[in-house]
Amino acid sequence: MVVDHLEAHPGEAFTATRISRLIEKSSGAIANALDKLVKEGIAEQVNDRPRTFRLANG
């Protein structure tokens, strides 16, 4: 779900909270998924405060 959202909005950056509101899942679960996606190279963190993520450029 998180990957689908990021792929649907390439180049846009999102906080876990914003994604959680859009796909109606808990922000904690989204944050955990984003951390995993960063480790896998699928997403990248673009800001620390607030923690903001986007789809990695591949």
C-alpha positions in Angstrom: 0.0 0.0 0.0 2.8 2.5 0.9 4.8 1.6 -2.2 1.6 1.9 -4.3 1.1 5.4 -2.9 4.7 6.5 -3.5 4.7 5.0 -7.1 1.4 6.9 -7.8 3.1 10.2 -6.8 6.8 10.0 -8.0 8.9 13.0 -7.0 6.5 14.0 -4.2 7.6 13.7 -0.6 5.3 12.6 2.2 5.3 12.2 6.0 4.1 9.0 7.5 1.2 10.9 9.0 0.1 12.3 5.6 0.2 8.8 4.0 -1.7 7.3 6.9 -4.5 9.8 6.4 -4.6 9.1 2.7 -4.6 5.3 2.9 -6.4 5.1 6.3 -3.8 3.0 8.2 -1.9 3.8 11.4 0.9 6.3 11.1 3.1 4.0 13.2 2.7 1.1 10.7 3.3 3.5 7.8 6.5 4.8 9.5 7.8 1.2 10.0 7.0 0.4 6.4 8.8 3.5 5.2 11.9 2.6 7.3 11.9 -0.8 5.7 11.5 0.6 2.2 14.4 2.9 2.8 16.6 0.0 3.8 15.5 -1.9 0.7 16.4 1.1 -1.5 12.8 1.5 -2.7 12.2 4.8 -0.8 14.4 7.6 0.4 14.2 9.9 3.4 14.5 13.5 2.2 14.1 15.4 5.5 14.7 14.7 9.1 12.2 17.2 10.6 9.6 16.2 9.8 10.7 12.8 8.5 9.7 13.0 4.9 10.0 10.2 2.3 9.6 9.8 -1.5 10.1 7.0 -4.0 13.8 6.4 -4.7 15.0 7.2 -8.2 16.0 3.6 -8.8 
